[in-house]
Amino acid sequence: MVYLRFLAFAAFSLTVLLHLQPAQGAKLDDIIAAAKKEGVLEFYASSSLGPEGTQALAAAFNKKHGLNIKVNYHPSGAMTRDVAKIVGLAATGVPPEWDLMVVTDAHHGSLWTRKLHVPFDYKTLGVDANGIQYDSGTVSIANQMILPAYNKKILPARDVPKKWEDLLDPKWKDGKLGILSATHHWARLAAGPWGVEKTTAFIKKLSALKPILGRGGEIAQRLLIGEILIAATMHDDQIQEQADSPMVFADQIQPVISPEYHAGVIKGAVRPNAGHLFAAFMTTPQAQEILEKHLGLTSVHVKGTRAHKFAQGKQLVFMTQDKAQLVDKLSREYGKLLGFN
């Protein structure tokens, strides 16, 4: 009986191995053939992309590769919660609900530290090596640009910050400065060009100004109506959401913090081949046009995109895998220093 169970387990393991084999670095034709057999892709991505954006991506993807993959879109509710869900399922041996997840580089860092990606040689599918992270487990598909923002109809030009340190001016004290709950923005500076000592001292001084705290949408609204004069950090897609908005970047400031959306196939995914192929497709110029239209973001790693053009001549701060754990640790510390629960 024990021998029969061993044979059954070995047969099952071989079946799984053969199923996954194409996704370990095979030729494009093999990946396409394997994805065709899978037929479906459970796709988790930002709610900002929306069903229409997902359908546009799926249609272009299928046309490019001669496929008829059904892409089921699962919009993000709370990325931190949903990543924790994946971690919990993996701990109990339950397969993930989603094959391919598009979340921030910081969230993928949490998955990477637990070895919850399926690695793939994305370079064989034409992906720029600079956009491949987490031991070849993820692909960067879009960049946010993070800088201080202000309302140009309210704040005089002479008061616009020209460097990050200008945010520490006492004139922003007592509610004139807004700070987003995305404290990983500051942690990226600490893990990168500023170092921990300088950034931590900066955060303590920032906190002493008694800023207004909130989420991105809330801080943006306060800035628009003049309740605050400066948002210490703001996403470019948040600014672009408002047509003819007076909210603009203090664009003389450098370095520019640039979080990324990564696409990664989750360990235990039922359809890894379709996931890898779709992740690589999202870095193509065709897919980037769709992402710009529906997500409002593009990748600095794809020439000709809005993000690539914006990045020219600027110092950008990226979070690579070697910085993931430090960014995670400092994000929590800076959240406490600033007063976030």
TORMARDREN-791459 format. One line per 5 residues: number of its first residue (from 1); their letters; for each residue x, y negated, z of N, C-alpha, C, O. Coordinates in steps of 0.001 Angstrom, whole numbers, plus 500000, padded with zeros to 6 digits. Example, Ala and Ser with C-alpha at 12.3 -4.5 7.8 and 13.67 -1.06 7.14 Angstrom:
2
1) as) 513190/505690/507800/512300/504500/507800/513200/503300/507800/514236/503319/508465 | 512850/502250/507080/513670/501060/507140/512900/499970/507870/513409/498862/508039
//
This chain:
341
1) mvylr) 500834/501211/500000/500000/500000/500000/500866/498742/500000/500611/497790/499263 | 501900/498764/500848/502786/497615/500915/503484/497413/499576/503676/496288/499114 | 503865/498556/498957/504545/498477/497663/503633/497885/496594/504060/497066/495781 | 502354/498318/496608/501387/497803/495642/501171/496306/495839/501057/495559/494867 | 501114/495871/497090/500945/494442/497376/502147/493661/496868/502007/492556/496343
6) flafa) 503339/494249/497031/504545/493576/496546/504502/493418/495033/504837/492360/494500 | 504083/494489/494339/503987/494423/492886/502978/493379/492441/503209/492648/491477 | 501837/493312/493163/500809/492328/492814/501333/490911/493009/501110/490029/492179 | 502041/490710/494133/502599/489378/494390/503641/489017/493339/503682/487880/492869 | 504480/489976/492971/505508/489714/491964/504893/489375/490620/505370/488488/489912
11) afslt) 503819/490095/490272/503142/489817/489001/502534/488428/488998/502609/487705/488004 | 501921/488055/490137/501326/486719/490252/502400/485649/490134/502213/484653/489435 | 503520/485849/490812/504607/484869/490782/505158/484711/489374/505465/483599/488945 | 505286/485842/488639/505783/485774/487272/504817/485018/486375/505229/484259/485498 | 503521/485234/486606/502504/484531/485819/502604/483033/486028/502568/482260/485070
16) vllhl) 502730/482623/487283/502862/481207/487598/504127/480635/486972/504110/479532/486425 | 505233/481390/487051/506494/480922/486498/506401/480737/484995/506895/479748/484452 | 505769/481687/484325/505623/481575/482884/504726/480420/482499/504930/479760/481480 | 503711/480186/483350/502797/479064/483077/503513/477735/483191/503256/476805/482427 | 504415/477659/484156/505104/476394/484395/506323/476201/483513/506811/475081/483362
21) qpaqg) 506818/477282/482930/508100/477218/482242/508202/476113/481198/509223/475427/481149 | 507167/475910/480348/507307/474856/479343/507567/473481/479932/508207/472642/479297 | 507079/473246/481138/507198/471921/481746/508551/471680/482396/508737/470649/483044 | 509492/472586/482248/510790/472390/482880/511827/471808/481930/512988/471657/482310 | 511431/471476/480690/512380/470855/479790/512358/471454/478402/513372/471442/477704
26) akldd) 511216/471978/477992/511110/472599/476683/510961/471545/475598/510913/470348/475884 | 510889/471994/474353/510727/471093/473239/509320/470497/473241/508400/471034/473859 | 509178/469380/472537/507902/468680/472493/506780/469591/472008/505690/469585/472580 | 507030/470373/470962/505983/471254/470427/505512/472257/471476/504326/472582/471541 | 506442/472746/472300/506077/473704/473340/505221/473052/474425/504264/473645/474922
31) iiaaa) 505584/471825/474779/504814/471100/475795/503399/470827/475284/502426/470991/476019 | 503294/470418/474047/501984/470130/473459/501127/471395/473429/499941/471357/473756 | 501743/472526/473029/501007/473794/472974/500534/474214/474364/499410/474689/474523 | 501396/474037/475374/501028/474404/476744/499927/473489/477276/499012/473940/477964 | 500027/472193/476949/498987/471245/477383/497652/471564/476722/496597/471438/477344
36) kkegv) 497705/471973/475473/496474/472319/474749/495753/473462/475436/494526/473455/475528 | 496501/474447/475921/495899/475574/476637/495273/475118/477951/494249/475654/478375 | 495887/474130/478591/495344/473637/479870/494026/472904/479659/493091/473069/480442 | 493949/472100/478608/492676/471523/478172/492115/470356/478960/491304/469591/478437 | 492529/470206/480205/491967/469181/481097/493102/468561/481893/494124/469205/482132
41) lefya) 492924/467307/482304/493882/466644/483189/493117/465883/484259/492295/465019/483955 | 493395/466210/485512/492820/465460/486632/493779/464315/486934/494897/464524/487407 | 493317/463105/486651/494183/461923/486605/493772/460916/487670/492672/460366/487631 | 494676/460680/488627/494455/459703/489700/495237/458443/489355/496431/458505/489063 | 494553/457291/489392/495236/456033/489073/494519/454875/489746/493439/455034/490316
46) ssslg) 495141/453709/489666/494592/452495/490265/493166/452242/489800/492834/452451/488634 | 492336/451794/490718/490957/451454/490361/490910/450288/489383/489904/450085/488702 | 492001/449517/489313/492056/448393/488380/492076/448861/486919/491639/448139/486023 | 492580/450062/486694/492624/450583/485328/491217/450807/484790/490911/450456/483651 | 490365/451398/485628/488961/451580/485273/488716/452704/484282/489638/453156/483604
51) pegtq) 487463/453157/484200/487112/454229/483260/487390/453855/481807/487833/454696/481025 | 487135/452602/481444/487342/452174/480060/488818/452248/479682/489165/452699/478590 | 489681/451803/480590/491116/451869/480328/491597/453300/480221/492419/453629/479366 | 491075/454157/481102/491450/455570/481066/491000/456221/479765/491753/456984/479160 | 489784/455925/479334/489277/456488/478074/490112/456030/476884/490367/456805/475962
56) alaaa) 490534/454772/476909/491373/454261/475822/492713/454985/475788/493201/455346/474717 | 493314/455198/476968/494571/455937/477045/494395/457373/476557/495211/457885/475791 | 493319/458013/477010/493071/459409/476636/492880/459557/475132/493406/460487/474521 | 492130/458642/474542/491874/458710/473098/493168/458548/472313/493418/459289/471362 | 493994/457576/472711/495259/457346/472020/496223/458516/472230/496940/458911/471310
61) fnkkh) 496234/459055/473425/497080/460209/473766/496705/461422/472920/497571/462068/472330 | 495420/461724/472865/494956/462884/472094/495241/462713/470602/495638/463661/469924 | 495037/461509/470106/495289/461251/468688/496771/461411/468359/497130/461982/467329 | 497619/460904/469239/499069/460964/468996/499562/462400/468915/500404/462725/468078 | 499033/463268/469790/499549/464632/469883/498628/465686/469253/498906/466882/469339
66) glnik) 497549/465248/468631/496630/466202/468010/495953/467106/469018/495778/468301/468778 | 495575/466532/470142/494966/467301/471230/493519/466881/471467/493017/465933/470862 | 492884/467595/472341/491525/467253/472765/491424/467436/474281/490490/468054/474792 | 492412/466881/474980/492462/466997/476441/491376/466122/477066/491233/464950/476715 | 490628/466693/477979/489644/465918/478731/490342/465313/479949/490814/466042/480822
71) vnyhp) 490405/464002/480007/491087/463319/481108/490041/462836/482110/489292/461897/481838 | 490001/463483/483259/489066/463108/484323/489717/462071/485228/490721/462342/485886 | 489133/460894/485249/489705/459760/485983/489221/459730/487426/488021/459790/487692 | 490165/459637/488348/489869/459529/489778/490440/458192/490262/491643/458098/490502 | 489608/457158/490411/490115/455842/490824/490586/455845/492271/489989/456494/493130
76) sgamt) 491653/455119/492527/492191/455042/493884/491219/454300/494790/490619/453295/494407 | 491083/454822/495995/490332/454115/497018/491318/453388/497905/491300/452163/498027 | 492178/454179/498520/493278/453661/499336/494467/454574/499085/494451/455737/499488 | 495483/454068/498432/496591/454923/498012/497298/455584/499190/497663/456758/499120 | 497489/454835/500265/498161/455402/501439/497368/456581/501981/497941/457619/502311
81) rdvak) 496064/456427/502072/495203/457508/502561/495244/458708/501626/495321/459851/502078 | 495191/458448/500320/495122/459542/499356/496441/460292/499248/496448/461505/499038 | 497563/459582/499391/498859/460255/499423/498955/461133/500670/499460/462254/500608 | 498472/460623/501796/498464/461414/503029/497603/462667/502855/497908/463719/503416 | 496548/462546/502090/495680/463696/501813/496441/464767/501046/496336/465953/501358
86) ivgla) 497210/464347/500037/498017/465285/499264/499033/465993/500160/499240/467201/500048 | 499657/465228/501043/500640/465787/501971/499976/466820/502876/500535/467889/503120 | 498776/466494/503375/498051/467411/504248/497654/468694/503540/497770/469779/504110 | 497188/468581/502312/496800/469761/501541/498009/470659/501284/497920/471882/501388 | 499130/470039/500950/500340/470811/500672/500788/471590/501905/501263/472720/501794
91) atgvp) 500636/470981/503081/501054/471620/504326/500233/472868/504625/500704/473781/505304 | 499008/472904/504117/498128/474061/504363/498095/475019/503175/497353/476001/503187 | 498904/474732/502142/498968/475617/500994/497833/475462/500006/497639/476323/499148 | 497071/474368/500111/495943/474127/499209/496417/473299/498018/497098/472291/498205 | 496069/473709/496792/496494/472940/495612/495943/471520/495643/494881/471288/496220
96) pewdl) 496642/470568/495036/496167/469178/495018/494928/469013/494144/494710/469784/493210 | 494128/468012/494453/492943/467730/493652/493312/467142/492305/492565/467281/491336 | 494471/466479/492238/494870/465762/491033/496161/466348/490484/497057/466724/491239 | 496245/466420/489162/497461/466911/488514/498510/465809/488414/499688/466026/488700 | 498064/464624/488003/498969/463494/487776/498491/462307/488602/497321/461926/488545
101) mvvtd) 499409/461726/489372/499063/460579/490204/499855/459358/489777/501076/459419/489633 | 499155/458243/489574/499788/456950/489351/499587/456120/490615/498496/455618/490885 | 500660/455992/491376/500652/455175/492595/501946/454374/492611/502773/454524/491712 | 502132/453534/493607/503330/452706/493652/504578/453544/493916/504496/454680/494384 | 505721/452966/493608/506991/453635/493877/507144/453954/495363/507728/454975/495726
106) ahhgs) 506621/453082/496215/506708/453321/497664/505883/454540/498062/506330/455345/498878 | 504690/454686/497499/503855/455843/497808/504469/457127/497263/504422/458175/497908 | 505047/457029/496062/505721/458219/495526/506943/458569/496362/507347/459731/496418 | 507533/457571/497013/508643/457858/497916/508232/458790/499032/509002/459661/499437 | 507004/458609/499540/506489/459477/500597/506333/460910/500090/506597/461861/500826
111) lwtrk) 505910/461065/498850/505765/462400/498268/507136/463022/497999/507336/464220/498203 | 508069/462199/497542/509403/462694/497222/510129/463232/498445/510785/464271/498373 | 510014/462531/499568/510701/462986/500783/510184/464345/501243/510858/465045/501998 | 509003/464714/500795/508402/466014/501155/508467/467015/500009/507858/468083/500064 | 509223/466649/498956/509427/467525/497797/508103/467926/497152/507871/469101/496870
116) lhvpf) 507255/466959/496927/505926/467241/496391/505750/466783/494944/504627/466533/494505 | 506850/466673/494205/506781/466404/492768/507212/467638/491984/507935/468494/492493 | 506757/467713/490744/507257/468727/489812/508259/468031/488893/507844/467254/488033 | 509550/468278/489040/510560/467600/488211/510418/467979/486739/509942/469061/486394 | 510842/467059/485895/510790/467305/484453/511833/466428/483769/512092/465309/484213
121) dyktl) 512425/466926/482701/513415/466152/481955/512675/465219/480993/512514/465525/479812 | 512232/464085/481516/511433/463157/480717/512223/462517/479581/511636/461993/478634 | 513541/462556/479669/514345/461987/478581/514096/462728/477273/514221/462146/476196 | 513741/464018/477362/513474/464788/476147/512196/464322/475453/511955/464656/474293 | 511386/463553/476164/510159/463005/475574/510314/461519/475255/509332/460833/474973
126) gvdan) 511548/461030/475302/511811/459663/474885/511684/458604/475958/511680/457412/475649 | 511579/459014/477221/511445/458044/478314/512816/457461/478656/513796/458195/478777 | 512877/456138/478808/514111/455449/479181/514610/455982/480523/513849/456067/481486 | 515885/456338/480579/516465/456906/481806/516317/455968/482998/516200/456429/484133 | 516321/454649/482753/516177/453692/483849/514794/453735/484487/514606/453255/485605
131) giqyd) 513831/454309/483778/512468/454390/484295/512133/455718/484931/510976/455972/485266 | 513133/456574/485105/512917/457896/485704/513486/457894/487118/514648/457541/487324 | 512670/458287/488091/513091/458227/489488/512717/459511/490234/512104/460428/489688 | 513113/459529/491497/512760/460621/492413/513122/461994/491854/512280/462883/491724 | 514414/462132/491528/514941/463407/491031/514133/463921/489850/513783/465099/489776
136) sgtvs) 513845/463004/488927/513096/463311/487697/511669/463766/487978/511069/464493/487186 | 511135/463332/489113/509754/463685/489448/508740/462640/489028/507546/462931/488965 | 509201/461405/488735/508275/460343/488364/508811/459501/487216/510007/459483/486924 | 507874/458805/486578/508187/457887/485484/507583/456527/485816/506416/456441/486197 | 508372/455466/485672/507849/454118/485886/507047/453703/484656/507559/453734/483537
141) ianqm) 505784/453313/484867/504935/452942/483728/504549/451468/483734/504094/450948/482715 | 504723/450782/484871/504340/449373/484931/505012/448695/486110/505267/449317/487141 | 505295/447411/485943/505931/446613/486996/505038/445474/487435/504400/444813/486615 | 504999/445251/488734/504450/444012/489276/505613/443040/489459/506755/443454/489659 | 505313/441760/489390/506301/440724/489706/505802/439990/490945/504660/439535/490994
146) ilpay) 506658/439884/491925/506271/439309/493216/507094/438065/493499/508323/438114/493547 | 506399/436947/493687/507023/435671/494048/506050/434875/494912/504868/435214/494970 | 506517/433837/495576/505581/432923/496231/504676/432261/495185/505090/432029/494049 | 503442/431964/495585/502498/431320/494674/501868/430119/495363/501835/430034/496591 | 501362/429179/494541/500733/427978/495082/499626/427524/494137/499516/428000/493008
151) nkkil) 498814/426600/494621/497741/426004/493815/498261/424695/493228/498473/423722/493952 | 498463/424681/491930/499091/423518/491288/498211/422270/491322/498699/421161/491105 | 496918/422444/491593/496024/421289/491689/496046/420652/493075/495522/419556/493275 | 496652/421347/494019/496660/420860/495400/498058/420514/495886/498268/419466/496497 | 499015/421396/495612/500367/421189/496132/501170/420297/495190/501303/420614/494008
156) pardv) 501709/419182/495697/502549/418307/494857/503790/419037/494363/504326/419906/495051 | 504239/418679/493176/505393/419351/492562/506637/419261/493449/507459/420178/493469 | 506769/418153/494179/507959/417970/495013/508018/418976/496171/509086/419223/496732 | 506856/419557/496526/506805/420491/497653/506904/421957/497236/506927/422843/498090 | 506962/422215/495944/507018/423604/495474/508359/424233/495864/509406/423668/495551
161) pkkwe) 508354/425393/496542/509612/426042/496939/510487/426382/495741/509992/426784/494687 | 511777/426218/495914/512737/426532/494846/513614/427720/495208/514336/428251/494364 | 513548/428135/496471/514243/429342/496910/513450/429953/498062/512644/429276/498700 | 513684/431232/498319/512916/431925/499356/513022/431215/500707/512044/431144/501451 | 514187/430700/501015/514398/430055/502308/513516/428819/502500/513290/428397/503634
166) dlldp) 513015/428234/501408/512130/427069/501524/510812/427416/502210/510098/426528/502677 | 510493/428704/502269/509261/429123/502962/509364/428919/504476/508352/428939/505177 | 510576/428725/504974/510772/428551/506416/510663/427094/506848/510853/426784/508024 | 510363/426205/505923/510207/424783/506249/509063/424603/507256/507985/425164/507058 | 509273/423841/508319/508234/423625/509339/506928/423037/508782/505894/423115/509446
171) kwkdg) 506954/422454/507583/505732/421869/507031/504677/422929/506701/503509/422596/506499 | 505081/424207/506646/504118/425283/506380/503552/425870/507664/502807/426849/507626 | 503899/425279/508795/503496/425850/510082/501994/425720/510319/501318/424845/509777 | 501502/426647/511167/500115/426610/511661/499070/426705/510542/498239/425816/510358 | 499145/427812/509808/498060/428120/508882/498186/427611/507472/497260/427785/506679
176) klgil) 499293/426990/507125/499457/426515/505740/500112/427556/504838/500180/427393/503620 | 500591/428628/505466/501279/429703/504747/500501/431000/504899/500076/431346/506002 | 500312/431718/503799/499632/433010/503836/500603/434142/503562/501495/434013/502724 | 500431/435252/504268/501310/436408/504084/500471/437661/503843/499548/437960/504601 | 500805/438386/502780/500103/439613/502424/500478/440760/503357/501558/440790/503947
181) sathh) 499548/441694/503466/499796/442889/504275/500814/443822/503637/501260/444777/504273 | 501186/443559/502392/502172/444388/501681/503576/444051/502167/504358/443433/501445 | 503890/444459/503392/505178/444110/504002/506352/444820/503332/507510/444489/503586 | 506047/445803/502469/507142/446457/501746/507831/445485/500792/508951/445753/500358 | 507181/444347/500451/507854/443341/499623/509145/442886/500303/510200/442820/499672
186) warla) 509050/442578/501586/510219/442102/502328/511223/443229/502542/512433/443008/502507 | 510714/444430/502762/511604/445572/502988/512465/445849/501759/513588/446339/501882 | 511944/445539/500586/512722/445728/499355/513906/444761/499303/514992/445125/498852 | 513691/443540/499764/514803/442588/499836/515860/443082/500823/517061/442953/500584 | 515391/443648/501934/516313/444132/502964/517132/445316/502474/518328/445412/502750
191) agpwg) 516482/446216/501745/517179/447393/501234/518028/447057/500014/518861/447855/499584 | 517806/445862/499459/518526/445438/498264/519480/444300/498505/520410/444440/499298 | 519278/443163/497840/520300/442108/497816/520508/441365/499129/521598/440844/499365 | 519493/441300/499990/519640/440517/501214/520279/441291/502365/521006/440716/503175 | 520014/442565/502436/520474/443342/503572/519503/443225/504746/518674/442316/504788
196) vektt) 519612/444147/505690/518657/444234/506801/518784/443051/507757/517774/442488/508180 | 519999/442673/508096/520196/441611/509093/519593/440289/508622/518856/439643/509368 | 519896/439889/507405/519386/438619/506887/517863/438644/506767/517187/437684/507137 | 517335/439750/506249/515884/439820/506030/515124/439843/507346/514093/439182/507474 | 515612/440585/508315/514932/440657/509615/514916/439286/510290/513900/438896/510866
201) afikk) 516022/438555/510226/516062/437202/510792/515068/436298/510065/514400/435474/510690 | 514975/436453/508748/514033/435670/507939/512594/435962/508366/511794/435038/508520 | 512265/437222/508555/510897/437618/508936/510529/437049/510308/509397/436610/510516 | 511465/437057/511227/511197/436510/512567/510896/435009/512486/509995/434519/513167 | 511632/434296/511672/511392/432858/511500/510064/432612/510784/509345/431663/511095
206) lsalk) 509752/433475/509827/508487/433369/509106/507311/433573/510057/506319/432847/509994 | 507429/434556/510928/506377/434845/511896/506163/433689/512868/505042/433436/513310 | 507259/432986/513199/507174/431859/514136/506365/430696/513569/505946/429818/514323 | 506136/430671/512258/505333/429613/511640/503827/429843/511829/503007/429004/511455 | 503486/430987/512410/502082/431352/512661/501259/431331/511353/500293/430581/511218
211) pilgr) 501674/432172/510411/500993/432196/509107/499625/432874/509176/499293/433549/510151 | 498852/432677/508127/497589/433383/507952/497902/434747/507337/498616/434825/506338 | 497378/435814/507922/497637/437164/507447/496429/437714/506712/495292/437389/507055 | 496664/438546/505701/495533/439142/504992/495966/440005/503824/497152/440101/503509 | 494987/440633/503186/495238/441421/501977/495364/440494/500774/495069/439302/500854
216) ggeia) 495811/441072/499652/496081/440267/498476/494909/439434/498001/495057/438239/497745 | 493737/440059/497879/492558/439335/497402/492145/438208/498324/491755/437130/497877 | 492236/438469/499615/491850/437457/500608/492803/436256/500575/492367/435106/500597 | 494103/436539/500522/495087/435452/500492/494950/434649/499200/495068/433423/499211 | 494701/435339/498089/494521/434639/496818/493319/433703/496870/493377/432584/496360
221) qrlli) 492236/434156/497483/491038/433319/497583/491287/432104/498465/490839/431002/498148 | 491997/432300/499567/492319/431177/500458/493192/430149/499736/493068/428945/499958 | 494073/430646/498873/494946/429751/498121/494140/428950/497098/494381/427760/496899 | 493198/429606/496464/492384/428952/495436/491521/427829/496004/491337/426797/495358 | 490996/428028/497204/490106/427016/497778/490845/426023/498679/490229/425120/499245
226) geili) 492160/426189/498813/492958/425220/499545/493052/425442/501035/493512/424556/501755 | 492627/426609/501529/492757/426888/502966/494214/427072/503358/494602/426766/504486 | 495020/427570/502429/496466/427652/502630/497135/426964/501442/496523/426805/500385 | 498374/426565/501616/499088/425861/500553/500075/426747/499793/500388/426499/498628 | 500553/427781/500476/501532/428690/499875/501189/430127/500258/500862/430406/501412
231) aatmh) 501266/431039/499286/501238/432473/499573/502683/432950/499483/503317/432808/498438 | 503204/433508/500558/504622/433860/500613/505007/434865/499531/506097/434781/498964 | 504127/435805/499246/504315/436711/498109/502959/436909/497443/501923/436935/498107 | 502983/437046/496123/501751/437283/495375/502086/438109/494138/503163/437974/493557 | 501141/438972/493743/501327/439800/492550/500976/439005/491293/500055/438189/491301
236) ddqiq) 501709/439249/490230/501378/438562/488976/500012/438992/488445/499304/438181/487848 | 499626/440264/488656/498309/440695/488177/497195/440036/488976/496099/439822/488457 | 497469/439711/490242/496480/438996/491047/496259/437590/490482/495130/437102/490439 | 497330/436955/490057/497232/435625/489466/496491/435678/488130/495656/434820/487843 | 496798/436679/487323/496214/436779/485989/494742/437167/485998/494039/436963/485009
241) eqads) 494267/437732/487126/492860/438107/487210/491947/436895/487108/490800/437009/486675 | 492452/435743/487505/491638/434531/487527/491847/433742/486228/492915/433169/486014 | 490837/433715/485372/490943/432970/484113/491067/431477/484408/490327/430939/485231 | 492000/430815/483736/492235/429385/483924/492483/429031/485385/492088/427963/485855 | 493139/429937/486093/493385/429723/487516/494463/428669/487742/495442/428621/486998
246) pmvfa) 494297/427821/488763/495351/426865/489130/496451/427524/489962/497435/426876/490316 | 496285/428812/490274/497260/429535/491085/498426/430000/490208/498230/430746/489248 | 499626/429557/490541/500804/429863/489732/501981/430257/490631/501976/430015/491838 | 502979/430867/490007/504202/431234/490715/505103/430025/490948/505132/429087/490152 | 505832/430071/492050/506989/429184/492250/508138/429860/491512/508961/430545/492120
251) dqiqp) 508186/429662/490200/508990/430520/489338/510471/430175/489255/511208/430780/488477 | 510907/429210/490048/512346/428955/490107/513044/429886/491104/514270/429992/491128 | 512242/430546/491912/512801/431389/492975/513334/432707/492402/512713/433339/491548 | 514495/433088/492902/515071/434397/492598/515697/434946/493878/516069/434164/494754 | 515826/436276/494014/515424/437301/493060/513911/437513/493035/513197/437124/493959
256) vispe) 513447/438135/491968/512034/438489/491820/511855/439919/492313/512537/440832/491850 | 510938/440107/493252/510659/441453/493758/509760/442158/492746/508764/441587/492301 | 510100/443384/492384/509357/444064/491331/508981/445495/491719/509677/446438/491343 | 507882/445667/492470/507364/447019/492714/506901/447641/491397/506547/446939/490449 | 506911/448957/491361/506543/449655/490136/505432/450667/490387/505344/451261/491462
261) yhagv) 504600/450850/489391/503678/451982/489377/504398/453143/488712/504923/453011/487606 | 504417/454279/489394/505014/455486/488854/503942/456530/488594/502940/456599/489307 | 504158/457336/487575/503312/458495/487306/504115/459740/487628/505256/459881/487188 | 503521/460646/488396/504226/461867/488763/503282/463040/488878/502167/462906/489381 | 503731/464192/488411/502954/465432/488528/503175/466004/489923/504307/466117/490393
266) ikgav) 502074/466362/490573/502133/466809/491968/502398/468305/492060/501845/469094/491294 | 503239/468679/492994/503563/470093/493216/502283/470907/493420/501415/470530/494207 | 502183/472004/492714/501002/472839/492804/499925/472464/491812/498862/473085/491786 | 500189/471440/490982/499205/471001/489985/498840/472157/489064/499700/472938/488658 | 497559/472255/488740/497077/473333/487888/497468/473100/486434/497615/474051/485667
271) rpnag) 497634/471836/486055/497899/471486/484653/499141/470593/484540/499030/469422/484178 | 500302/471133/484844/501519/470307/484855/501951/469828/483475/502485/468726/483343 | 501728/470643/482445/502201/470270/481110/501460/469058/480569/502074/468134/480036 | 500142/469062/480706/499352/467901/480297/499760/466680/481102/499794/465564/480584 | 500075/466904/482389/500500/465800/483248/501807/465177/482802/501912/463954/482713
276) hlfaa) 502804/466000/482519/504098/465480/482064/503963/464751/480736/504541/463683/480536 | 503196/465341/479838/503038/464746/478512/502324/463401/478598/502689/462453/477903 | 501299/463319/479458/500546/462077/479618/501392/461013/480297/501328/459839/479931 | 502189/461420/481291/503078/460469/481978/504055/459839/480995/504258/458625/481004 | 504658/460667/480150/505602/460143/479155/504895/459244/478155/505447/458226/477739
281) fmttp) 503673/459611/477764/502927/458816/476798/502690/457400/477303/502682/456457/476511 | 502498/457238/478607/502194/455921/479153/503362/454945/479058/503205/453755/479331 | 504536/455447/478670/505682/454553/478473/505838/454142/477008/506765/453404/476676 | 504962/454600/476141/505059/454235/474721/504480/452842/474495/503622/452403/475261 | 504936/452139/473456/504387/450807/473164/502870/450803/473014/502210/449864/473457
286) qaqei) 502314/451831/472399/500864/451916/472214/500141/451955/473553/499166/451232/473761 | 500622/452801/474461/499989/452898/475779/500208/451629/476594/499335/451231/477365 | 501363/450992/476431/501645/449759/477161/500658/448653/476790/500274/447855/477646 | 500246/448600/475527/499241/447618/475118/497920/447864/475833/497234/446922/476230 | 497574/449128/475992/496333/449486/476692/496444/449136/478173/495496/448615/478759
291) lekhl) 497597/449419/478780/497801/449101/480192/497751/447595/480435/497210/447137/481442 | 498317/446832/479507/498266/445372/479670/496823/444872/479622/496437/444007/480408 | 496039/445409/478714/494658/444972/478556/493793/445342/479749/492971/444543/480197 | 493976/446550/480262/493057/447048/481291/493629/446996/482708/492880/446802/483666 | 494932/447164/482853/495555/447121/484178/496181/445766/484457/496361/445375/485610
296) gltsv) 496514/445046/483373/497142/443739/483528/498626/443818/483785/499241/442825/484172 | 499221/444989/483575/500645/445183/483847/501306/445961/482722/500658/446728/482010 | 502620/445748/482572/503421/446517/481628/504762/446844/482284/505023/446444/483418 | 505598/447566/481566/506864/448030/482123/508049/447226/481614/508125/446898/480430 | 508968/446914/482507/510203/446228/482098/511120/447161/481321/512058/446711/480663
301) hvkgt) 510850/448461/481396/511703/449449/480743/511303/449703/479294/511956/450479/478596 | 510231/449051/478840/509772/449223/477456/509961/447894/476731/509303/446906/477057 | 510846/447869/475762/511160/446629/475049/509923/446064/474345/509111/446796/473780 | 509813/444740/474402/508725/444063/473718/507513/443808/474577/506627/443053/474176 | 507442/444418/475754/506291/444203/476631/506406/442855/477330/507475/442244/477361
306) rahkf) 505300/442408/477884/505301/441133/478612/506263/441198/479803/506983/440237/480074 | 506271/442324/480508/507162/442465/481666/508629/442438/481238/509463/441827/481905 | 508933/443090/480139/510313/443115/479644/510775/441712/479281/511905/441327/479582 | 509903/440950/478637/510247/439576/478257/510411/438698/479488/511323/437872/479540 | 509541/438865/480479/509614/438072/481710/510930/438328/482445/511505/437421/483046
311) aqgkq) 511394/439571/482388/512567/439966/483165/513881/439427/482607/514890/439414/483312 | 513882/438990/481368/515133/438541/480758/515700/437321/481483/515008/436321/481672 | 516957/437419/481882/517627/436315/482555/517288/436177/484022/517724/435222/484665 | 516511/437116/484574/516131/437053/485989/516744/438216/486755/517013/439280/486198 | 516955/437988/488035/517404/439061/488920/516170/439733/489505/515408/439104/490239
316) lvfmt) 515973/440994/489185/514828/441738/489696/515269/442721/490769/516347/443309/490688 | 514419/442889/491772/514706/443833/492848/513819/445052/492662/512599/444967/492806 | 514435/446193/492342/513714/447455/492202/513968/448326/493421/514955/448140/494133 | 513073/449278/493657/513280/450237/494739/513604/451594/494134/512718/452265/493603 | 514858/452001/494209/515265/453305/493718/515139/454337/494838/514956/453985/496004
321) qdkaq) 515240/455611/494468/514941/456662/495435/515859/456636/496652/515447/457048/497737 | 517089/456162/496499/518001/456128/497626/517596/455091/498672/518121/455094/499786 | 516663/454204/498318/516205/453178/499246/514820/453472/499829/514328/452725/500674 | 514204/454546/499380/512801/454803/499719/512564/454936/501217/511623/454345/501747 | 513395/455695/501897/513176/455906/503326/513411/454631/504129/512691/454356/505089
326) lvdkl) 514419/453853/503737/514684/452598/504447/513541/451615/504230/513120/450947/505174 | 513035/451516/503013/511913/450618/502738/510692/451017/503558/509998/450160/504105 | 510435/452307/503640/509289/452800/504418/509434/452414/505890/508477/451954/506512 | 510615/452600/506438/510886/452289/507850/510754/450786/508112/510100/450375/509070 | 511374/449972/507260/511360/448527/507476/509977/447921/507242/509621/446927/507875
331) sreyg) 509209/448504/506353/507852/448002/506104/507032/448031/507385/506298/447091/507688 | 507164/449119/508129/506432/449228/509398/506963/448227/510418/506193/447587/511133 | 508283/448099/510477/508879/447161/511441/508463/445721/511143/508120/444971/512057 | 508492/445338/509880/508156/443973/509520/506665/443708/509697/506258/442584/509994 | 505859/444739/509515/504438/444585/509781/504170/444227/511230/503317/443388/511521
336) kllgf) 504901/444865/512143/504745/444564/513573/505252/443162/513881/504610/442417/514622 | 506398/442797/513316/506953/441467/513574/506025/440347/513116/505941/439296/513751 | 505330/440586/512005/504450/439555/511448/503070/439538/512099/502326/438566/511967 | 502735/440612/512799/501452/440635/513502/500373/441483/512876/499215/441407/513286 | 500731/442311/511867/499750/443225/511288/499592/444426/512215/500566/444893/512806
341) n) 498382/444917/512340/498157/446087/513193/498644/447343/512500/498542/448435/513059
//
